[in-house]
Amino acid sequence: MSASEDFFARLRERIDAVDSVVSVGLDPDPARLPDHLADHDLPRWAFNRRIIDATHEHAACYKPNVAFYEDADGWRALRETLAYAEGKGVPVLLDAKRGDIGNTARQYATLLDSGASGPGADAITVNPYMGRDSLEPFLSRTDKGVFVLCRTSNPGGADFQNLEVGPNKRLFEYVAQRASEWNERGNVGLVVGATEPEELERVRDLVPTLPFLVPGVGAQGGDAEAAVTFGPASGGDAAGVGLVNSSRGIVFAGEGESFDRAAGEAAKRLKRRLNGHR
Ligand SMILES: O=c1ccn([C@@H]2O[C@H](COP(=O)(O)O)[C@@H](O)[C@H]2O)c(=O)[nH]1
């Protein structure tokens, strides 16, 4: 497979080019947008454009969460945003947490393509709860990254994910091992939060070669050092590839007219902080 077809090869090139594993979360909460953008045709797009201009030199990828775009204007804003990020050469990981029965999953997977139904993205997050077949339409996309929810960063992440499903085996550990088996095409990663660093380390020990997307630093107070120590794959073809995400901590670092400058500074600070532990 050539580098252009392989998401993790493209991501590695990007990480090396900007010397950064920072994933900038594009979550333009309408309630928090600066007032002066309110008159814009698409305020979320106006916001994201300025955030991208200010942060792209520090961004290994952008991670828009679809929750912030699921309305008519939102989809338009998302399409504009993705095209703009692509124009800057920054990969986009769509945080959609999808997974469903076959025909529905196939439709969900069209999110990855730019066209009539999808905005187009380089990678996506998926939910493994419905099993392997529910993820097949994503896994079969050799040119796209597929990040499987494993141990999420929210307080309730332990409710199910930490249940013992076998001798000395918690559900998130089982998911990590199954996802590793699903990585037949070299396009699977895991979502593992920074808020439980010992569990993050445990998952890294279990699956050394899978890249992680590590959310939860910044606003959720997760452990940034653990995120960058255990997030990147530690062996295999994707060695060194991983992402540490911050959304609100970057895009809402400042307010008012100069919100973008504050975002750029926040992205740079996080990059430097993480690089101190790489
Ligand atoms: O376990 C998870 C999975 C996804 N997320 C998403 O990441 C960002 C985090 O936002 P912050 O503002 O940096 O807290 C957001 O889109 C979440 O839905 C996560 O936090 N944890």
The ligand as an SDF file (V2000), in Angstrom:
LIG
                    3D

 21 22  0  0  0  0  0  0  0  0999 V2000
  -13.5400    9.0370   25.4890 O   0  0  0  0  0  0  0  0  0  0  0  0
  -13.7770   10.0510   24.8310 C   0  0  0  0  0  0  0  0  0  0  0  0
  -14.1140   10.0150   23.4910 C   0  0  0  0  0  0  0  0  0  0  0  0
  -14.3340   11.1900   22.8390 C   0  0  0  0  0  0  0  0  0  0  0  0
  -14.2440   12.3670   23.4590 N   0  0  0  0  0  0  0  0  0  0  0  0
  -14.4620   13.5940   22.6600 C   0  0  0  0  0  0  0  0  0  0  0  0
  -13.2480   14.3430   22.6080 O   0  0  0  0  0  0  0  0  0  0  0  0
  -13.5270   15.7320   22.7470 C   0  0  0  0  0  0  0  0  0  0  0  0
  -12.9510   16.2100   24.0590 C   0  0  0  0  0  0  0  0  0  0  0  0
  -13.2570   17.5720   24.2720 O   0  0  0  0  0  0  0  0  0  0  0  0
  -12.5490   18.4670   25.4130 P   0  0  0  0  0  0  0  0  0  0  0  0
  -13.1850   19.7990   25.2330 O   0  0  0  0  0  0  0  0  0  0  0  0
  -11.0750   18.4600   25.1380 O   0  0  0  0  0  0  0  0  0  0  0  0
  -12.8740   17.8510   26.7080 O   0  0  0  0  0  0  0  0  0  0  0  0
  -15.0450   15.8570   22.6590 C   0  0  0  0  0  0  0  0  0  0  0  0
  -15.4010   15.9970   21.3010 O   0  0  0  0  0  0  0  0  0  0  0  0
  -15.5070   14.5440   23.2050 C   0  0  0  0  0  0  0  0  0  0  0  0
  -16.7930   14.1820   22.7560 O   0  0  0  0  0  0  0  0  0  0  0  0
  -13.8960   12.4080   24.7790 C   0  0  0  0  0  0  0  0  0  0  0  0
  -13.7780   13.4920   25.3990 O   0  0  0  0  0  0  0  0  0  0  0  0
  -13.6700   11.2400   25.4350 N   0  0  0  0  0  0  0  0  0  0  0  0
  1  2  2  0
  2  3  1  0
  2 21  1  0
  3  4  2  0
  4  5  1  0
  5  6  1  0
  5 19  1  0
  6  7  1  0
  6 17  1  0
  7  8  1  0
  8  9  1  0
  8 15  1  0
  9 10  1  0
 10 11  1  0
 11 12  2  0
 11 13  1  0
 11 14  1  0
 15 16  1  0
 15 17  1  0
 17 18  1  0
 19 20  2  0
 19 21  1  0
M  END
$$$$
